[in-house]
Amino acid sequence: MSTTRGSDREAQRRGAALALAFANHSLRRVTLAYGVGFSAEFGIWLELLIIAYAHGSSTAAMIMLLIQSVPSAALAPLIGSVVDRERPVKVMLAGYVLQALSIGAVVLAIS
């Protein structure tokens, strides 16, 4: 019985913290922006996998996934050290511009 009460109190505490966070206008905006950005990125990955599968097979989708993932994993430490030295807004803008250019290149490649 005590574990149920403890978990109820924990849930209430977390709910109160979440309500407090969403009461802050800036945190709401950042959370919304992150959610929209994450959803868009997920949609892009899903669409690229569908296109690769339609043009080839599951092997083509896997190869496309590896082509995108391996360089990211290999370059992450180097890029991370560069990113730590710059302003976050500048880094995010550069990332979004590079993502838009790469999506444009994919669209041109499959058209």
N, C-alpha and C positions, 0 to 999 in steps of 0.2 A: 504494500500500500504506500510506503514511503517513497518508493521510486516513482510511482505515478504522480504523487504530489510534487516531487522534485522536478520531474520532466514538465509538469504543468507550469510550475514557476519559471522554469527555463524558457518555455515557449512564450509566456507572458513577457518575460524580460526581453526576449528577442523581438517580439512584436512591438514592444514599446520603443526599442532602439530603431527599428525599421520605420515606425511612425515618425519618430524624431528626425531621422535622416530625410524622409520625404517631405517633412515640413520645411526644410531648407530649399529655397528656390534654386540655388546653384547646383546642389546635389541632384535635384530632380532633373535639371537640364542635362547634366553630365550623364546621368543614368539613362535618360531617354536617348541621348546621342550615341551612347555605347550600344544600347539595344538595337537601334536602327542600323548602326554600322556593322554590328555583328550579324544581324539578319541579312543585310545586303551581301556581306562577304560569304556567308553560308550559302546564299542563293547562287552566287557566282560559282563557287566550288561545285555545287550540285549540278548546275547547268553545264559546266565544262565536262564533268563526268558523264552526263547524259549524252552530250555531243560526241565525246570520244567513244562511248559505247555504241552509238548509232553509226559512227563512221568505221568502226572496227569490231571490237568484241570486248569482253571483259579484260582481255590482255591489253588492248589499246587504252582502256580506262586506267588500268594499273600503271602502265608506262607513263601516261600523262600525269598521274598522281606522283610518281617517283621523280619525274622531271621537275615538278614544282616543289616537292618536299625536300629532296636531298640537298640542293643548293642552299635552301633556307636554313636547314639544320647545320650545314657546314659553315656558312657565313655568319651565323647568329652571334658567336663570340666577338668576331671582328666588328660587326655592325653595332653590337651592343656597346662596345667601348667608345665608338664614335658618337653614338646617340647620347650617351651619358654626358658628353661635353657640350651638347647643344641645348637650346631652349626647346621644351616639349612641343610648343605650337609649331615651331619650324620643322621639327622632325615629323610630326603628324601630317603637316601639309605636304612635305616631300614624299611621305609614304602614300598619301592619297593620290598625288599626281602620278607617281610611278605605277600605282595600281590602275588608274584610269588609262594610262598609256599602254600598259600590258593588256588590258581588256580590249582596248581599241585594236591592238595588234592581232589578238585572237579573232576578233570579229572580221578583220580584213583577211586573215588567213583562211577562215572557213567560208567566206563569201564567194 
